[in-house]
Amino acid sequence: MKSIDNKLESLGNYSASNPFKIFAATLILVLIAGLGASQVQMEMGMDLYIDEDSQTMSDWQEIQEDFNKGNVMFVMLENEEDFYRPENAEIISDLYQEYYSELKYGDIEAVSLVTSFSHPIKGGPGGGEIPETEEEIVHSMNFSFNQQRSNMGIIANLHPDIQETAEHQRVSEELSNSNYPVSAEGDEMFRDADTAMIMIQYGNLEIPEERQDRLAGLLPVTEDEIMEEKVREITENAELPDGSEVTYTGTPIFEEAAFGLMLPEMIKLFGIAFGIILLTVMILMRGRLDAQRNIALPLATSLTAVTIMIGLMGFLGFNFNAIMLGVLPIALGLSIDYSLQIHSRYLEERQKNVSKIEAAQKSTKHVGRALLIAMTTTAIGLGALLISSVPPTRQFGATAVIAIAGSMILSVTLLPALMTYFDRNSERKTSRIDLEGWTEQFFNKLNPYHSLILGIGLIAVVGGGLASPHVSTTNDMLDYWPDIQEREDIRELENRIPGPNINYIIIESEDAYTLENFEDIQRFQHELETHENIVTVMSPVRALENGNTQPPVEGPYSDTLPSEEEFEDAVEHRANIDRPPQLGLHPSDHPDRVIVQAFVEDIEGETEREVIDFISDTAEETLENHETRVTGEMVLNRNVIENVTSGLAPMTALSFLLGFGFLTLALKSVRNSAVIIGSVAVSTVLMLTAAMYLLGIPWNPLTVTISAIILGIGIDYGVHIHERYKEEKTQGLNSVDAVKTSLSQKSRPVLASGITTLLGFGVLAISDFPVLANFGYAIILAMTFVIITTFTLLPASILASEKILER
């Protein structure tokens, strides 16, 4: 390490002696970074968290691009007037027709299916028209409802008011018990309809060239935004019944609303955080930094590092999303730490009447070595995030590594140039806050009890280890985002309709549209309907079944398909009908694939996985001669949630193993490496998991990074204190005095860095985004434990290891 010390010393000398060259080089870097930063955008969407090369993403893109499905938007119309009145039912029918023509054949061309309140009315014996009287409408509804089991579930989605009737509850119970034949008696269900639902299914759509991104490209126009605008425009131009209230809901609506909050949220949080950091540095470092303008030097260095980081994000194709917003506290927190370590040592040397140039040399030599070890170990630890199955988590790790590397370089180049250039005073001041003296007193009081401290620490660590497996995981990705009105609308939708979730099963064969294949799919559908959480199933097969059955509803055995001679004509007929049950797209568009839609109840957590596995296993068993794939928002949601937790243990283990390995090589001591990592990083992680369990803070794509972050910060603090401890030992101090001096001299930069990170980015806890708020709480707890273990467990462990070595 001698040659590295000399190189760092030479670098400090050059930077301090040639400040304008350093300033010019930094300015060029910042300008280049500005070009990259101009490419960074804000992003949001469930598919961001899925690997582009994964089968899950391939299936999701297939359903959107080839079938114009996957995204589901609901339009809920509410009115005190009865929607079963012919004139009102006709309005709903006209609105549906406008959606269908404009969104499927107009500029959008992304919609495959629009299912409306009016469809079961038109699906009765009236020949596809709205009947002229309310009695005829009720009769038509009864006919459609009783025609097929699948109709009963779909109609409850479109006419949610019927679920409140005793007759619907009776019919549902009969269906669940398979007490066939089942039919609705009388017209009780179809009276006083206050709510009419319209469901729009769409896939990928082209964004018009004339639509410009906002804020120099930072806020791009999204597909969901285009679709929502068009749906709203069509609805607002329709002549709805007086007093109608319209609610637009569904995941696309919610994500678009949340997307609009991301930039204001980032500006708000970063502004508050930076203000707190500035205030904290002023309070803790005042006096040591001579003039007020010098307080800005570490902050200026840190902001420069963050600017360069954002520029490299652009060049690497990384964008800001709810997860990547969390990289800002790490970048700014660690860069401030590096800057304060260098700056504090520089001031310490200047108090000894050392020249500016020599003070810069000594600072970069002694502190730079510790920074290099800490930075490399941190980078290795954070690099373990690259094995995550969640793309934003991988990007988080890569960006954090870039940030700390840039911070390290700027701390030993730009900062020495700034310190010496702005150092105008020959007399050094003493801080009004005597942190060094307080730290010595604190150490003197605790030192006699270091064995007790180690025992308490061990109990806390064991408790954390026992609690760790019981920390919960956020089960719904929508719960990552703000609890805004659009989220409440989705909750209301989930409470009001029986089947708000759609899973799509892609069934592939050489010639999909044959009677033999449809008979196989028919058996598959019957098996799906046996699951208690699957409300109903819709498909081209079901479309043909509906055309061949009459009320009342019999069991699956009564589902009939056209004969071999009639099959092709029946398929063609259903392909040209613009109302469900239909084929969606013409068979000529995808002759080798059939789509089955499984409508699923509002479920979450492991129940989601159970339903998905049931669908997949059933497909393999009943469609063994076909290739089958299951996709949909539920599949994406479960994939992300499981990837978050499945990657936690490997990432944590890898980060700590790699960090321990490098630190052992750098320090040339397994014992010293174990002391630093064990007393600060490992103990903090386990204490944190215990606190997360007790406080109900869940794992999510951001909180799973906290172990790597703790490793980085914990090793950083530990290495600085340990390196100073070794330096004091070489000066002839005994172990106790060396520990006391190292803690005393490092207390100010460590506390300044720790408290700025804790307070500055604990502000994330007030975020409206739960994924950020939980990360903020975790940061507050983590930094609290890091500071506590650094000043208690670390010195106790150093002294205990020295005693063991002396024996």
Disulfide bonds with the S-S distance in Angstrom:
none
